Amino acid sequence: MVASAKAARGNSLRRPLGAANAGLQIARSGRPDIDSSRGRIMFERYTEKARRVIFFARYEASQYGSPYIETEHLLLGLLREDRSLATRFLGKVDSERGIRTEIERHITPRERISTSVEVPLTTDSKKILNLAAEEADRLGHRHVGTEHLLLGMLRVEGSLAAQILHARGLKLAEIREQLPKDAGPAGVKTQPRHDAALSTLEDFLSGLKKYNSEQLLPFFAKNAHFVDASGKPWNREEIGKHFETLFILYAKKNAAYVIEETIRDTNGAVGAIVLWKNAVLASLERIWMHRMSVVLVPEGEEWTIVLIQVTPVKPS
C-alpha cells in the first residue's frame, strides 16, 4: 500500500522551467547536477519536454498549496507533458486521472500559492533529477529526457512518486531494457523528425483547451510570429501579452480542428494546414471556420512554432 506523503513560473513561469522561482538554473556547461554552493540544478542536457515537466511540477505544487516541489508533483508534471510515455508504460490513456486521485488521498491540499512565490525542490526531487542524468549516462544518451526522469523517479524508493509507480507494476530494470531499443547512435529516440514535429503541434493544439498562456507560450520560437484572421502580425512578445485574446476561439469547448495537410521543407522545417470549426451543439450550425497555417522548426532535440497564420474560411 502506498504510504502517506509528507504534508508538507511567477515571472519565470513564462519560461519552460520556471527556473528562478523553482530555485533552478540552466547551466552553460557540464552534466545536470547539484551546485553545492547554491543548491541549484544544472539543466544543459535536458530536452525541452523534460524542462516542461519541471515547469508543470512547479504549477502542480502551487495549485495544491505546497511550499515545495515534491516527487508527486514531478510525476504529475511528467503525465501532463508526455502522455505517450505514460501510456506506453502505464498502459492507460487516462492514467493521469487515476494517479492524481491516488496522490490526493495522500496529501493535504492547502490554499493555492501565488506563482510569484519561490517554490524549491525537495531533496528527493533533486535526487530524481540527478538520477535521471545518471540513467541517461548509463544508456549512452547525450540528452536527458522524460524517459530518464521516469527512471529517476523509480530509483527514489521511499518517495510517493516511486511507490505509486511501483504499485502500478513499473519495474526499473524492465524499463531500462526497453529504452535502448528505441535509441539511435546519438542516444536520441529515433522518432522520424516529421512525426516529432506533428507531435509537438498536436500537443499545442489540444493544449489550447487545457492550458493557459504561460504554459503554451514556450511552444513558440523566440522569433515567432502570429498573423491573425484580419491580417495583423504579432511578434512573440505581443503573442505573450495578448495570448488569451488571440486564441480565445480555439479554446472554446465546441471548437474542433483537423490537420488537413503536412509539408516537409528541404531546410528541415515542417508546415501544417489546420482547419478549425466551431459548431453550436443544438443546431450544428457552423459559426466560423478558420484555416491555420503553422510552420515548425527544430531547436536542438525539440520543435518550436515559428509562424502561425490564420485565414478566415467561408462556411459552405
Buried (B, 14 or more C-beta within 10 A) or exposed (E): EBEEBBEEBBEBBBBBBBBBBBBBBBBEEEBBBBEEEEEBBBBEBBBBBBBBBBBBBBBBBBBBEBBBBBBBBBBBBBBBBBBEBBBBBBEEEEBBEEBBEBBEEBBEEEEEBEBEEBBBBBEBBBBBBBBBBBBBBBBEBEBBBBBBBBBBBBBBEEBBBBBBBBEBEBEBEEBBEEBEEEBEEEBBBEEEEBEBBBBBBBBBBEBBEEBEBBBBBBBBBEEBBBBBBEEEEBEBEBBBEBBEEBBEBBBEEEBEBEBEEBEEEEEEBBBBBBBBBBBEEEEEEEEBBBBBBBBBBBEEBBBBBBBBBBBEBEEE
